[in-house]
Amino acid sequence: MAYAASGAIKLMSPVWRDGSAITGIFRTRTYGGEGLYRLLNLHPAIPRIVAWSVVLGELTFPLVLVAPKPVARGILGMGVLFHLSIGRFMGLNRFFWAFTATCPAVAYVSRSLRS
């Protein structure tokens, strides 16, 4: 549910809807890099696509609990890729390990709810 709440908050934010939040994040020394920032600044469609992908991914993630098994696996897979990207591009490697460690528990609850 935390993902859905985060997605809902982002959906209400104009900087997430127009993609400037992504460019702003990658402009920082802590979470970004000069080369990546320049790329995003040159191609404004990329941060907009990334921002909307994050918002929609977070809003729909709770469906993993009730979706048919192949869809649930796809949603979990997208979550793994999302956190792998955060680890790679933002340097937050613990996000990847913390998220993937919960995947078996999410899959178990999902199976239980579908039964």
C-alpha positions as CSV (number, residue, x, y, z in Angstrom):
1,M,0.0,0.0,0.0
2,A,3.0,2.3,0.5
3,Y,3.6,2.3,-3.2
4,A,0.1,3.2,-4.0
5,A,0.2,6.1,-1.5
6,S,3.5,7.3,-2.9
7,G,2.1,7.1,-6.4
8,A,-1.0,9.1,-5.4
9,I,1.1,11.8,-3.9
10,K,3.3,12.0,-7.0
11,L,0.2,12.1,-9.2
12,M,-0.9,15.3,-7.4
13,S,2.4,16.9,-7.8
14,P,2.9,19.1,-10.9
15,V,6.7,18.4,-10.9
16,W,6.1,14.7,-11.2
17,R,3.4,15.1,-13.9
18,D,5.7,17.3,-16.1
19,G,8.8,15.2,-15.4
20,S,10.8,18.0,-13.9
21,A,11.1,16.0,-10.6
22,I,13.2,13.4,-12.4
23,T,15.5,16.0,-13.9
24,G,15.8,17.7,-10.5
25,I,16.7,14.5,-8.7
26,F,19.4,13.7,-11.2
27,R,20.8,17.2,-11.0
28,T,21.9,16.7,-7.4
29,R,25.3,15.4,-6.5
30,T,23.9,12.8,-4.1
31,Y,21.5,11.1,-6.5
32,G,22.6,12.2,-9.9
33,G,25.4,12.8,-12.2
34,E,26.4,15.5,-14.6
35,G,26.3,13.3,-17.7
36,L,22.9,11.8,-16.9
37,Y,21.5,15.3,-16.1
38,R,22.7,16.7,-19.4
39,L,21.1,13.8,-21.3
40,L,17.7,14.3,-19.5
41,N,17.9,18.1,-20.0
42,L,18.5,17.6,-23.8
43,H,15.6,15.2,-24.2
44,P,12.7,16.4,-22.1
45,A,10.5,13.5,-23.1
46,I,12.7,11.0,-21.2
47,P,12.2,12.4,-17.7
48,R,8.4,12.8,-18.4
49,I,8.2,9.1,-19.5
50,V,10.3,8.0,-16.5
51,A,8.1,10.1,-14.1
52,W,4.9,8.7,-15.4
53,S,6.2,5.2,-15.4
54,V,7.1,5.6,-11.7
55,V,3.7,7.1,-10.9
56,L,1.8,4.4,-12.7
57,G,4.0,1.6,-11.4
58,E,3.5,2.7,-7.9
59,L,-0.2,3.1,-8.2
60,T,-0.7,-0.3,-9.8
61,F,1.7,-2.3,-7.6
62,P,-0.9,-3.4,-5.1
63,L,-2.6,-5.3,-8.0
64,V,0.3,-7.9,-7.5
65,L,-1.8,-9.3,-4.6
66,V,-4.9,-10.1,-6.6
67,A,-3.7,-10.4,-10.2
68,P,-3.5,-13.7,-12.0
69,K,-0.2,-15.5,-11.5
70,P,1.5,-14.5,-14.8
71,V,0.5,-10.8,-14.3
72,A,1.6,-10.9,-10.7
73,R,5.0,-12.2,-11.7
74,G,5.2,-9.4,-14.3
75,I,4.4,-6.8,-11.8
76,L,7.0,-8.2,-9.4
77,G,9.5,-8.3,-12.2
78,M,8.9,-4.6,-13.0
79,G,9.3,-3.8,-9.4
80,V,12.7,-5.6,-9.4
81,L,13.8,-3.6,-12.5
82,F,12.6,-0.4,-10.9
83,H,14.7,-0.9,-7.8
84,L,17.6,-2.1,-9.8
85,S,17.4,1.1,-11.7
86,I,17.3,3.1,-8.5
87,G,20.4,1.3,-7.3
88,R,22.3,1.8,-10.5
89,F,21.3,5.4,-11.4
90,M,20.8,6.9,-7.9
91,G,23.4,4.9,-6.0
92,L,20.8,3.6,-3.6
93,N,21.9,-0.1,-3.8
94,R,20.0,-1.1,-0.6
95,F,16.7,-0.3,-2.3
96,F,17.3,-3.3,-4.6
97,W,18.2,-5.7,-1.9
98,A,15.5,-4.6,0.5
99,F,12.8,-4.9,-2.2
100,T,13.9,-8.2,-3.7
101,A,14.1,-9.7,-0.2
102,T,10.3,-9.1,0.1
103,C,9.4,-10.7,-3.2
104,P,8.9,-14.2,-1.8
105,A,6.6,-12.9,0.9
106,V,4.6,-10.8,-1.6
107,A,4.3,-13.9,-3.9
108,Y,3.1,-16.0,-0.9
109,V,0.4,-13.5,0.1
110,S,-0.6,-13.1,-3.5
111,R,-1.1,-16.9,-3.9
112,S,-3.0,-16.9,-0.6
113,L,-5.4,-14.2,-1.7
114,R,-6.1,-15.7,-5.1
115,S,-7.0,-19.1,-3.6
